[in-house]
Amino acid sequence: MRLLSILSFLCSLAITIVVIYGVIMMAGDLMGLTTFNNQLLIVGLAFVLLSGLFGKSKPRLSMLVLFIGFIIVLVN
């Protein structure tokens, strides 16, 4: 059980780092400094992270947000 909680934490940390990187790249794209075409990926991963916040209090909403995030990531 402890291994699963550590793995869950590491996955959440990795997704958070990717979202922060994506936001920085989107800001750079807005200013014309870089080119970034993965906006939907960042939005989808943000939805996946958001679903974790609703986990225990609202499980149906959590599953809906997770499903929407997963679909957005697949579309990208």
PyMOL Python script that loads the backbone (N, CA, C, O; Angstrom):
from pymol import cmd

cmd.read_pdbstr("""\
ATOM      1  N   MET A   1       0.830  -1.196   0.000  1.00  0.00           N
ATOM      2  CA  MET A   1       0.000   0.000   0.000  1.00  0.00           C
ATOM      3  C   MET A   1       0.875   1.261   0.000  1.00  0.00           C
ATOM      4  O   MET A   1       0.538   2.259  -0.637  1.00  0.00           O
ATOM      5  N   ARG A   2       1.973   1.203   0.704  1.00  0.00           N
ATOM      6  CA  ARG A   2       2.861   2.354   0.769  1.00  0.00           C
ATOM      7  C   ARG A   2       3.489   2.639  -0.595  1.00  0.00           C
ATOM      8  O   ARG A   2       3.685   3.794  -0.972  1.00  0.00           O
ATOM      9  N   LEU A   3       3.800   1.576  -1.324  1.00  0.00           N
ATOM     10  CA  LEU A   3       4.383   1.734  -2.649  1.00  0.00           C
ATOM     11  C   LEU A   3       3.414   2.443  -3.598  1.00  0.00           C
ATOM     12  O   LEU A   3       3.828   3.267  -4.413  1.00  0.00           O
ATOM     13  N   LEU A   4       2.136   2.122  -3.489  1.00  0.00           N
ATOM     14  CA  LEU A   4       1.136   2.777  -4.344  1.00  0.00           C
ATOM     15  C   LEU A   4       1.002   4.256  -4.029  1.00  0.00           C
ATOM     16  O   LEU A   4       0.833   5.068  -4.939  1.00  0.00           O
ATOM     17  N   SER A   5       1.076   4.620  -2.760  1.00  0.00           N
ATOM     18  CA  SER A   5       0.978   6.038  -2.406  1.00  0.00           C
ATOM     19  C   SER A   5       2.209   6.803  -2.890  1.00  0.00           C
ATOM     20  O   SER A   5       2.097   7.952  -3.319  1.00  0.00           O
ATOM     21  N   ILE A   6       3.377   6.174  -2.823  1.00  0.00           N
ATOM     22  CA  ILE A   6       4.591   6.822  -3.328  1.00  0.00           C
ATOM     23  C   ILE A   6       4.512   6.977  -4.844  1.00  0.00           C
ATOM     24  O   ILE A   6       4.870   8.024  -5.385  1.00  0.00           O
ATOM     25  N   LEU A   7       4.046   5.940  -5.523  1.00  0.00           N
ATOM     26  CA  LEU A   7       3.900   5.997  -6.976  1.00  0.00           C
ATOM     27  C   LEU A   7       2.874   7.047  -7.394  1.00  0.00           C
ATOM     28  O   LEU A   7       3.079   7.761  -8.375  1.00  0.00           O
ATOM     29  N   SER A   8       1.785   7.139  -6.663  1.00  0.00           N
ATOM     30  CA  SER A   8       0.766   8.151  -6.943  1.00  0.00           C
ATOM     31  C   SER A   8       1.330   9.556  -6.767  1.00  0.00           C
ATOM     32  O   SER A   8       1.058  10.445  -7.573  1.00  0.00           O
ATOM     33  N   PHE A   9       2.110   9.752  -5.718  1.00  0.00           N
ATOM     34  CA  PHE A   9       2.724  11.057  -5.475  1.00  0.00           C
ATOM     35  C   PHE A   9       3.699  11.409  -6.593  1.00  0.00           C
ATOM     36  O   PHE A   9       3.713  12.546  -7.064  1.00  0.00           O
ATOM     37  N   LEU A  10       4.513  10.450  -7.021  1.00  0.00           N
ATOM     38  CA  LEU A  10       5.482  10.712  -8.086  1.00  0.00           C
ATOM     39  C   LEU A  10       4.793  11.033  -9.410  1.00  0.00           C
ATOM     40  O   LEU A  10       5.255  11.898 -10.153  1.00  0.00           O
ATOM     41  N   CYS A  11       3.697  10.346  -9.708  1.00  0.00           N
ATOM     42  CA  CYS A  11       2.943  10.641 -10.933  1.00  0.00           C
ATOM     43  C   CYS A  11       2.313  12.029 -10.874  1.00  0.00           C
ATOM     44  O   CYS A  11       2.331  12.766 -11.860  1.00  0.00           O
ATOM     45  N   SER A  12       1.761  12.380  -9.726  1.00  0.00           N
ATOM     46  CA  SER A  12       1.179  13.717  -9.574  1.00  0.00           C
ATOM     47  C   SER A  12       2.247  14.790  -9.699  1.00  0.00           C
ATOM     48  O   SER A  12       2.010  15.843 -10.292  1.00  0.00           O
ATOM     49  N   LEU A  13       3.413  14.527  -9.145  1.00  0.00           N
ATOM     50  CA  LEU A  13       4.517  15.477  -9.244  1.00  0.00           C
ATOM     51  C   LEU A  13       4.969  15.640 -10.692  1.00  0.00           C
ATOM     52  O   LEU A  13       5.227  16.759 -11.136  1.00  0.00           O
ATOM     53  N   ALA A  14       5.065  14.544 -11.427  1.00  0.00           N
ATOM     54  CA  ALA A  14       5.472  14.613 -12.833  1.00  0.00           C
ATOM     55  C   ALA A  14       4.453  15.381 -13.669  1.00  0.00           C
ATOM     56  O   ALA A  14       4.830  16.199 -14.509  1.00  0.00           O
ATOM     57  N   ILE A  15       3.169  15.124 -13.446  1.00  0.00           N
ATOM     58  CA  ILE A  15       2.128  15.840 -14.194  1.00  0.00           C
ATOM     59  C   ILE A  15       2.159  17.324 -13.850  1.00  0.00           C
ATOM     60  O   ILE A  15       1.981  18.167 -14.730  1.00  0.00           O
ATOM     61  N   THR A  16       2.385  17.653 -12.575  1.00  0.00           N
ATOM     62  CA  THR A  16       2.467  19.052 -12.161  1.00  0.00           C
ATOM     63  C   THR A  16       3.636  19.750 -12.840  1.00  0.00           C
ATOM     64  O   THR A  16       3.501  20.890 -13.285  1.00  0.00           O
ATOM     65  N   ILE A  17       4.771  19.087 -12.926  1.00  0.00           N
ATOM     66  CA  ILE A  17       5.937  19.679 -13.586  1.00  0.00           C
ATOM     67  C   ILE A  17       5.658  19.908 -15.068  1.00  0.00           C
ATOM     68  O   ILE A  17       6.049  20.940 -15.614  1.00  0.00           O
ATOM     69  N   VAL A  18       4.990  18.969 -15.723  1.00  0.00           N
ATOM     70  CA  VAL A  18       4.653  19.128 -17.141  1.00  0.00           C
ATOM     71  C   VAL A  18       3.679  20.287 -17.333  1.00  0.00           C
ATOM     72  O   VAL A  18       3.806  21.045 -18.294  1.00  0.00           O
ATOM     73  N   VAL A  19       2.710  20.433 -16.432  1.00  0.00           N
ATOM     74  CA  VAL A  19       1.749  21.541 -16.534  1.00  0.00           C
ATOM     75  C   VAL A  19       2.457  22.880 -16.339  1.00  0.00           C
ATOM     76  O   VAL A  19       2.184  23.829 -17.074  1.00  0.00           O
ATOM     77  N   ILE A  20       3.356  22.974 -15.367  1.00  0.00           N
ATOM     78  CA  ILE A  20       4.095  24.228 -15.144  1.00  0.00           C
ATOM     79  C   ILE A  20       4.957  24.559 -16.360  1.00  0.00           C
ATOM     80  O   ILE A  20       5.002  25.708 -16.799  1.00  0.00           O
ATOM     81  N   TYR A  21       5.637  23.557 -16.899  1.00  0.00           N
ATOM     82  CA  TYR A  21       6.438  23.758 -18.112  1.00  0.00           C
ATOM     83  C   TYR A  21       5.554  24.239 -19.269  1.00  0.00           C
ATOM     84  O   TYR A  21       5.937  25.142 -20.012  1.00  0.00           O
ATOM     85  N   GLY A  22       4.387  23.641 -19.415  1.00  0.00           N
ATOM     86  CA  GLY A  22       3.480  24.028 -20.491  1.00  0.00           C
ATOM     87  C   GLY A  22       2.970  25.452 -20.353  1.00  0.00           C
ATOM     88  O   GLY A  22       2.840  26.176 -21.340  1.00  0.00           O
ATOM     89  N   VAL A  23       2.684  25.845 -19.120  1.00  0.00           N
ATOM     90  CA  VAL A  23       2.221  27.223 -18.897  1.00  0.00           C
ATOM     91  C   VAL A  23       3.335  28.210 -19.231  1.00  0.00           C
ATOM     92  O   VAL A  23       3.079  29.255 -19.830  1.00  0.00           O
ATOM     93  N   ILE A  24       4.564  27.884 -18.849  1.00  0.00           N
ATOM     94  CA  ILE A  24       5.690  28.758 -19.182  1.00  0.00           C
ATOM     95  C   ILE A  24       5.874  28.837 -20.695  1.00  0.00           C
ATOM     96  O   ILE A  24       6.113  29.916 -21.237  1.00  0.00           O
ATOM     97  N   MET A  25       5.763  27.701 -21.375  1.00  0.00           N
ATOM     98  CA  MET A  25       5.916  27.694 -22.833  1.00  0.00           C
ATOM     99  C   MET A  25       4.769  28.438 -23.521  1.00  0.00           C
ATOM    100  O   MET A  25       4.989  29.113 -24.527  1.00  0.00           O
ATOM    101  N   MET A  26       3.541  28.322 -22.986  1.00  0.00           N
ATOM    102  CA  MET A  26       2.423  29.067 -23.576  1.00  0.00           C
ATOM    103  C   MET A  26       2.612  30.562 -23.387  1.00  0.00           C
ATOM    104  O   MET A  26       2.266  31.342 -24.274  1.00  0.00           O
ATOM    105  N   ALA A  27       3.157  30.977 -22.244  1.00  0.00           N
ATOM    106  CA  ALA A  27       3.438  32.400 -22.038  1.00  0.00           C
ATOM    107  C   ALA A  27       4.512  32.866 -23.015  1.00  0.00           C
ATOM    108  O   ALA A  27       4.414  33.965 -23.563  1.00  0.00           O
ATOM    109  N   GLY A  28       5.528  32.049 -23.238  1.00  0.00           N
ATOM    110  CA  GLY A  28       6.558  32.388 -24.217  1.00  0.00           C
ATOM    111  C   GLY A  28       6.003  32.452 -25.625  1.00  0.00           C
ATOM    112  O   GLY A  28       6.421  33.292 -26.422  1.00  0.00           O
ATOM    113  N   ASP A  29       5.066  31.573 -25.938  1.00  0.00           N
ATOM    114  CA  ASP A  29       4.422  31.592 -27.250  1.00  0.00           C
ATOM    115  C   ASP A  29       3.577  32.845 -27.421  1.00  0.00           C
ATOM    116  O   ASP A  29       3.525  33.424 -28.506  1.00  0.00           O
ATOM    117  N   LEU A  30       2.921  33.257 -26.355  1.00  0.00           N
ATOM    118  CA  LEU A  30       2.106  34.472 -26.403  1.00  0.00           C
ATOM    119  C   LEU A  30       2.968  35.704 -26.662  1.00  0.00           C
ATOM    120  O   LEU A  30       2.559  36.616 -27.381  1.00  0.00           O
ATOM    121  N   MET A  31       4.165  35.727 -26.072  1.00  0.00           N
ATOM    122  CA  MET A  31       5.066  36.868 -26.262  1.00  0.00           C
ATOM    123  C   MET A  31       5.876  36.772 -27.549  1.00  0.00           C
ATOM    124  O   MET A  31       6.606  37.701 -27.894  1.00  0.00           O
ATOM    125  N   GLY A  32       5.754  35.662 -28.256  1.00  0.00           N
ATOM    126  CA  GLY A  32       6.461  35.507 -29.514  1.00  0.00           C
ATOM    127  C   GLY A  32       7.877  34.998 -29.371  1.00  0.00           C
ATOM    128  O   GLY A  32       8.652  35.066 -30.325  1.00  0.00           O
ATOM    129  N   LEU A  33       8.236  34.491 -28.212  1.00  0.00           N
ATOM    130  CA  LEU A  33       9.604  34.018 -27.992  1.00  0.00           C
ATOM    131  C   LEU A  33       9.816  32.589 -28.480  1.00  0.00           C
ATOM    132  O   LEU A  33      10.880  32.268 -29.011  1.00  0.00           O
ATOM    133  N   THR A  34       8.819  31.733 -28.308  1.00  0.00           N
ATOM    134  CA  THR A  34       8.936  30.328 -28.700  1.00  0.00           C
ATOM    135  C   THR A  34       7.691  29.916 -29.475  1.00  0.00           C
ATOM    136  O   THR A  34       6.743  30.690 -29.606  1.00  0.00           O
ATOM    137  N   THR A  35       7.706  28.703 -29.979  1.00  0.00           N
ATOM    138  CA  THR A  35       6.530  28.120 -30.616  1.00  0.00           C
ATOM    139  C   THR A  35       6.102  26.925 -29.787  1.00  0.00           C
ATOM    140  O   THR A  35       6.921  26.059 -29.479  1.00  0.00           O
ATOM    141  N   PHE A  36       4.828  26.866 -29.422  1.00  0.00           N
ATOM    142  CA  PHE A  36       4.326  25.779 -28.579  1.00  0.00           C
ATOM    143  C   PHE A  36       2.962  25.368 -29.094  1.00  0.00           C
ATOM    144  O   PHE A  36       2.058  26.199 -29.183  1.00  0.00           O
ATOM    145  N   ASN A  37       2.796  24.087 -29.438  1.00  0.00           N
ATOM    146  CA  ASN A  37       1.553  23.616 -30.042  1.00  0.00           C
ATOM    147  C   ASN A  37       0.832  22.574 -29.210  1.00  0.00           C
ATOM    148  O   ASN A  37      -0.060  21.904 -29.730  1.00  0.00           O
ATOM    149  N   ASN A  38       1.172  22.408 -27.951  1.00  0.00           N
ATOM    150  CA  ASN A  38       0.564  21.362 -27.129  1.00  0.00           C
ATOM    151  C   ASN A  38      -0.364  21.937 -26.058  1.00  0.00           C
ATOM    152  O   ASN A  38      -0.368  21.466 -24.921  1.00  0.00           O
ATOM    153  N   GLN A  39      -1.135  22.937 -26.412  1.00  0.00           N
ATOM    154  CA  GLN A  39      -2.014  23.557 -25.430  1.00  0.00           C
ATOM    155  C   GLN A  39      -3.066  22.587 -24.912  1.00  0.00           C
ATOM    156  O   GLN A  39      -3.375  22.594 -23.721  1.00  0.00           O
ATOM    157  N   LEU A  40      -3.619  21.756 -25.784  1.00  0.00           N
ATOM    158  CA  LEU A  40      -4.645  20.809 -25.339  1.00  0.00           C
ATOM    159  C   LEU A  40      -4.080  19.778 -24.376  1.00  0.00           C
ATOM    160  O   LEU A  40      -4.778  19.334 -23.464  1.00  0.00           O
ATOM    161  N   LEU A  41      -2.838  19.397 -24.565  1.00  0.00           N
ATOM    162  CA  LEU A  41      -2.205  18.459 -23.646  1.00  0.00           C
ATOM    163  C   LEU A  41      -2.123  19.060 -22.249  1.00  0.00           C
ATOM    164  O   LEU A  41      -2.406  18.378 -21.264  1.00  0.00           O
ATOM    165  N   ILE A  42      -1.744  20.308 -22.155  1.00  0.00           N
ATOM    166  CA  ILE A  42      -1.621  20.968 -20.856  1.00  0.00           C
ATOM    167  C   ILE A  42      -2.993  21.125 -20.208  1.00  0.00           C
ATOM    168  O   ILE A  42      -3.130  20.919 -19.002  1.00  0.00           O
ATOM    169  N   VAL A  43      -4.001  21.482 -20.983  1.00  0.00           N
ATOM    170  CA  VAL A  43      -5.356  21.615 -20.440  1.00  0.00           C
ATOM    171  C   VAL A  43      -5.871  20.267 -19.955  1.00  0.00           C
ATOM    172  O   VAL A  43      -6.473  20.185 -18.885  1.00  0.00           O
ATOM    173  N   GLY A  44      -5.643  19.215 -20.724  1.00  0.00           N
ATOM    174  CA  GLY A  44      -6.077  17.877 -20.323  1.00  0.00           C
ATOM    175  C   GLY A  44      -5.395  17.409 -19.050  1.00  0.00           C
ATOM    176  O   GLY A  44      -6.047  16.853 -18.166  1.00  0.00           O
ATOM    177  N   LEU A  45      -4.092  17.627 -18.946  1.00  0.00           N
ATOM    178  CA  LEU A  45      -3.374  17.240 -17.732  1.00  0.00           C
ATOM    179  C   LEU A  45      -3.821  18.069 -16.531  1.00  0.00           C
ATOM    180  O   LEU A  45      -3.852  17.568 -15.407  1.00  0.00           O
ATOM    181  N   ALA A  46      -4.163  19.324 -16.763  1.00  0.00           N
ATOM    182  CA  ALA A  46      -4.687  20.141 -15.668  1.00  0.00           C
ATOM    183  C   ALA A  46      -6.029  19.593 -15.183  1.00  0.00           C
ATOM    184  O   ALA A  46      -6.301  19.609 -13.982  1.00  0.00           O
ATOM    185  N   PHE A  47      -6.863  19.114 -16.089  1.00  0.00           N
ATOM    186  CA  PHE A  47      -8.124  18.480 -15.691  1.00  0.00           C
ATOM    187  C   PHE A  47      -7.869  17.208 -14.892  1.00  0.00           C
ATOM    188  O   PHE A  47      -8.568  16.938 -13.916  1.00  0.00           O
ATOM    189  N   VAL A  48      -6.867  16.423 -15.303  1.00  0.00           N
ATOM    190  CA  VAL A  48      -6.536  15.201 -14.569  1.00  0.00           C
ATOM    191  C   VAL A  48      -6.085  15.542 -13.154  1.00  0.00           C
ATOM    192  O   VAL A  48      -6.487  14.873 -12.201  1.00  0.00           O
ATOM    193  N   LEU A  49      -5.255  16.575 -13.004  1.00  0.00           N
ATOM    194  CA  LEU A  49      -4.840  17.001 -11.665  1.00  0.00           C
ATOM    195  C   LEU A  49      -6.017  17.536 -10.863  1.00  0.00           C
ATOM    196  O   LEU A  49      -6.109  17.297  -9.659  1.00  0.00           O
ATOM    197  N   LEU A  50      -6.913  18.254 -11.519  1.00  0.00           N
ATOM    198  CA  LEU A  50      -8.080  18.805 -10.838  1.00  0.00           C
ATOM    199  C   LEU A  50      -8.996  17.708 -10.331  1.00  0.00           C
ATOM    200  O   LEU A  50      -9.642  17.873  -9.296  1.00  0.00           O
ATOM    201  N   SER A  51      -9.063  16.600 -11.036  1.00  0.00           N
ATOM    202  CA  SER A  51      -9.921  15.503 -10.586  1.00  0.00           C
ATOM    203  C   SER A  51      -9.445  14.932  -9.258  1.00  0.00           C
ATOM    204  O   SER A  51     -10.252  14.425  -8.478  1.00  0.00           O
ATOM    205  N   GLY A  52      -8.154  15.008  -8.993  1.00  0.00           N
ATOM    206  CA  GLY A  52      -7.628  14.535  -7.718  1.00  0.00           C
ATOM    207  C   GLY A  52      -8.096  15.366  -6.540  1.00  0.00           C
ATOM    208  O   GLY A  52      -8.172  14.864  -5.419  1.00  0.00           O
ATOM    209  N   LEU A  53      -8.411  16.627  -6.777  1.00  0.00           N
ATOM    210  CA  LEU A  53      -8.892  17.482  -5.685  1.00  0.00           C
ATOM    211  C   LEU A  53     -10.304  17.111  -5.252  1.00  0.00           C
ATOM    212  O   LEU A  53     -10.667  17.289  -4.089  1.00  0.00           O
ATOM    213  N   PHE A  54     -11.103  16.594  -6.187  1.00  0.00           N
ATOM    214  CA  PHE A  54     -12.481  16.227  -5.876  1.00  0.00           C
ATOM    215  C   PHE A  54     -12.609  14.778  -5.429  1.00  0.00           C
ATOM    216  O   PHE A  54     -13.719  14.314  -5.167  1.00  0.00           O
ATOM    217  N   GLY A  55     -11.501  14.056  -5.338  1.00  0.00           N
ATOM    218  CA  GLY A  55     -11.481  12.615  -5.144  1.00  0.00           C
ATOM    219  C   GLY A  55     -12.436  12.055  -4.126  1.00  0.00           C
ATOM    220  O   GLY A  55     -13.287  11.240  -4.481  1.00  0.00           O
ATOM    221  N   LYS A  56     -12.336  12.453  -2.877  1.00  0.00           N
ATOM    222  CA  LYS A  56     -13.128  11.814  -1.831  1.00  0.00           C
ATOM    223  C   LYS A  56     -14.431  12.543  -1.540  1.00  0.00           C
ATOM    224  O   LYS A  56     -15.415  11.920  -1.143  1.00  0.00           O
ATOM    225  N   SER A  57     -14.444  13.844  -1.733  1.00  0.00           N
ATOM    226  CA  SER A  57     -15.655  14.589  -1.385  1.00  0.00           C
ATOM    227  C   SER A  57     -16.756  14.426  -2.438  1.00  0.00           C
ATOM    228  O   SER A  57     -17.931  14.308  -2.092  1.00  0.00           O
ATOM    229  N   LYS A  58     -16.379  14.420  -3.711  1.00  0.00           N
ATOM    230  CA  LYS A  58     -17.364  14.299  -4.797  1.00  0.00           C
ATOM    231  C   LYS A  58     -16.843  13.300  -5.823  1.00  0.00           C
ATOM    232  O   LYS A  58     -16.264  13.696  -6.835  1.00  0.00           O
ATOM    233  N   PRO A  59     -17.046  12.003  -5.571  1.00  0.00           N
ATOM    234  CA  PRO A  59     -16.444  10.997  -6.468  1.00  0.00           C
ATOM    235  C   PRO A  59     -17.000  11.006  -7.893  1.00  0.00           C
ATOM    236  O   PRO A  59     -16.261  10.725  -8.836  1.00  0.00           O
ATOM    237  N   ARG A  60     -18.273  11.320  -8.069  1.00  0.00           N
ATOM    238  CA  ARG A  60     -18.833  11.350  -9.435  1.00  0.00           C
ATOM    239  C   ARG A  60     -18.265  12.509 -10.237  1.00  0.00           C
ATOM    240  O   ARG A  60     -17.935  12.352 -11.412  1.00  0.00           O
ATOM    241  N   LEU A  61     -18.151  13.667  -9.608  1.00  0.00           N
ATOM    242  CA  LEU A  61     -17.557  14.823 -10.277  1.00  0.00           C
ATOM    243  C   LEU A  61     -16.088  14.551 -10.596  1.00  0.00           C
ATOM    244  O   LEU A  61     -15.589  14.944 -11.650  1.00  0.00           O
ATOM    245  N   SER A  62     -15.411  13.882  -9.682  1.00  0.00           N
ATOM    246  CA  SER A  62     -14.011  13.527  -9.904  1.00  0.00           C
ATOM    247  C   SER A  62     -13.858  12.628 -11.122  1.00  0.00           C
ATOM    248  O   SER A  62     -12.964  12.841 -11.940  1.00  0.00           O
ATOM    249  N   MET A  63     -14.714  11.632 -11.249  1.00  0.00           N
ATOM    250  CA  MET A  63     -14.636  10.728 -12.399  1.00  0.00           C
ATOM    251  C   MET A  63     -14.973  11.450 -13.701  1.00  0.00           C
ATOM    252  O   MET A  63     -14.363  11.178 -14.735  1.00  0.00           O
ATOM    253  N   LEU A  64     -15.942  12.371 -13.659  1.00  0.00           N
ATOM    254  CA  LEU A  64     -16.308  13.138 -14.847  1.00  0.00           C
ATOM    255  C   LEU A  64     -15.148  14.017 -15.305  1.00  0.00           C
ATOM    256  O   LEU A  64     -14.822  14.054 -16.491  1.00  0.00           O
ATOM    257  N   VAL A  65     -14.528  14.724 -14.364  1.00  0.00           N
ATOM    258  CA  VAL A  65     -13.409  15.602 -14.710  1.00  0.00           C
ATOM    259  C   VAL A  65     -12.220  14.777 -15.211  1.00  0.00           C
ATOM    260  O   VAL A  65     -11.539  15.181 -16.154  1.00  0.00           O
ATOM    261  N   LEU A  66     -11.970  13.628 -14.585  1.00  0.00           N
ATOM    262  CA  LEU A  66     -10.887  12.751 -15.035  1.00  0.00           C
ATOM    263  C   LEU A  66     -11.151  12.244 -16.452  1.00  0.00           C
ATOM    264  O   LEU A  66     -10.235  12.199 -17.273  1.00  0.00           O
ATOM    265  N   PHE A  67     -12.388  11.865 -16.742  1.00  0.00           N
ATOM    266  CA  PHE A  67     -12.751  11.385 -18.076  1.00  0.00           C
ATOM    267  C   PHE A  67     -12.585  12.487 -19.116  1.00  0.00           C
ATOM    268  O   PHE A  67     -12.054  12.243 -20.199  1.00  0.00           O
ATOM    269  N   ILE A  68     -13.032  13.691 -18.794  1.00  0.00           N
ATOM    270  CA  ILE A  68     -12.891  14.818 -19.728  1.00  0.00           C
ATOM    271  C   ILE A  68     -11.415  15.110 -19.989  1.00  0.00           C
ATOM    272  O   ILE A  68     -11.012  15.326 -21.132  1.00  0.00           O
ATOM    273  N   GLY A  69     -10.613  15.115 -18.925  1.00  0.00           N
ATOM    274  CA  GLY A  69      -9.176  15.343 -19.087  1.00  0.00           C
ATOM    275  C   GLY A  69      -8.512  14.274 -19.932  1.00  0.00           C
ATOM    276  O   GLY A  69      -7.655  14.578 -20.762  1.00  0.00           O
ATOM    277  N   PHE A  70      -8.905  13.016 -19.726  1.00  0.00           N
ATOM    278  CA  PHE A  70      -8.345  11.913 -20.502  1.00  0.00           C
ATOM    279  C   PHE A  70      -8.701  12.044 -21.977  1.00  0.00           C
ATOM    280  O   PHE A  70      -7.856  11.811 -22.841  1.00  0.00           O
ATOM    281  N   ILE A  71      -9.941  12.413 -22.271  1.00  0.00           N
ATOM    282  CA  ILE A  71     -10.373  12.595 -23.666  1.00  0.00           C
ATOM    283  C   ILE A  71      -9.601  13.745 -24.317  1.00  0.00           C
ATOM    284  O   ILE A  71      -9.188  13.638 -25.471  1.00  0.00           O
ATOM    285  N   ILE A  72      -9.407  14.839 -23.583  1.00  0.00           N
ATOM    286  CA  ILE A  72      -8.667  15.982 -24.142  1.00  0.00           C
ATOM    287  C   ILE A  72      -7.223  15.591 -24.442  1.00  0.00           C
ATOM    288  O   ILE A  72      -6.675  15.986 -25.471  1.00  0.00           O
ATOM    289  N   VAL A  73      -6.605  14.816 -23.550  1.00  0.00           N
ATOM    290  CA  VAL A  73      -5.226  14.367 -23.793  1.00  0.00           C
ATOM    291  C   VAL A  73      -5.172  13.461 -25.019  1.00  0.00           C
ATOM    292  O   VAL A  73      -4.241  13.561 -25.818  1.00  0.00           O
ATOM    293  N   LEU A  74      -6.157  12.579 -25.178  1.00  0.00           N
ATOM    294  CA  LEU A  74      -6.175  11.698 -26.349  1.00  0.00           C
ATOM    295  C   LEU A  74      -6.402  12.467 -27.649  1.00  0.00           C
ATOM    296  O   LEU A  74      -5.839  12.111 -28.684  1.00  0.00           O
ATOM    297  N   VAL A  75      -7.222  13.515 -27.604  1.00  0.00           N
ATOM    298  CA  VAL A  75      -7.493  14.312 -28.801  1.00  0.00           C
ATOM    299  C   VAL A  75      -6.221  15.020 -29.262  1.00  0.00           C
ATOM    300  O   VAL A  75      -5.978  15.169 -30.460  1.00  0.00           O
ATOM    301  N   ASN A  76      -5.427  15.447 -28.310  1.00  0.00           N
ATOM    302  CA  ASN A  76      -4.198  16.155 -28.652  1.00  0.00           C
ATOM    303  C   ASN A  76      -3.246  15.237 -29.368  1.00  0.00           C
ATOM    304  O   ASN A  76      -2.148  15.653 -29.739  1.00  0.00           O
TER     305      ASN A  76
END
""", "prot")
cmd.dss("prot")
cmd.show_as("cartoon", "prot")
cmd.util.cbc("prot")
cmd.orient("prot")
